[in-house]
């Protein structure tokens, strides 16, 4: 891709600042869901705990995606997609 067509990259701190509010909301949602999930497990309500776990994992993926998209979280070598592996060759 020609240099003139590339989009300018913001420094990592600026990227995080832009997404701070969204990530903060996800963090708060994750904490609330974790409390609910632990309570459901303590009550032994498996169906409720399973539903909460699914929502909890979605918040985890959202936070990880928001951070890794901006190169804050390093990718493990074993988790590189096939397309990324082909580009590295």
N, C-alpha and C positions, 0 to 999 in steps of 0.2 A: 504494500500500500504506500503510495507516495506520501512523503512527509507533509505536504501541504493539505492532504485530505484527513490526516489524523486529528483526532480531538485532543485538545490539551488536557493533560492529567493534573488533577489537583494533588497537593501534598497529602499524605495520609491523615494528618490532623484535620485538614479541611474536609476530607471525605467523611470522617467520623462526626465532625461538627454538623454537617448537613443531615446526617441520619440519626443524630442523638435522640431527638424526641420519639421517633419511631422505635428505635432500639430500646429506649427507656420504657415505653409502653409495653413492649414485648417482655422485658425483664419483669415488670410488675405482674403481667398476666401469668408468666411462668411461675412466679412465687405463689400466687393465689392458687393456681392449678396444682402445684406441688403439695400445698397444704391440704387441698380437697382430696387429692389422690391418696395421701398418707392416711387421712381420716377414713376414707372409704375402705382402704386395706385393713385398718384397725377394726372397722365394723364387720369386715368379712363380706362385703357386698362386691363380689367379683365382677359382675356386669358393669356396675358403676365405675369401679376402679379401672377396668379395661377401657371404657369410653374416655375417662379422664386421662389415662396414659396416652391414648392416641392424640388428644389435644395437647398434652404436655410435650410430646415428641415433636409436634408441629411447631410449637414455640421454639423448641431447641433448634430445629432446622432453620427456622426463620432468623434467629439470632446468628447462628453460624454462617448462614448464607449472607447476611448483611455485613458481617465482619470479613469473611473470606473473599467476598466480591471486591473488597478494597485492599486485599493483600495484608490484612491484619493477622489472620490466622494462616500459618503455613500449611500446605497440603502435604500429607504423608505420601511418600513415593508409591506405595501400593494402591493409592486411591486415584491415581491419574487416569483419566478417561482414555479410551482407545484413540480418539481424535487428537488429544493432546500428545499422546505418545508418538503418533505419526508425525506431528509437527516438530517434535524434538529431534527426529532423525536427520 
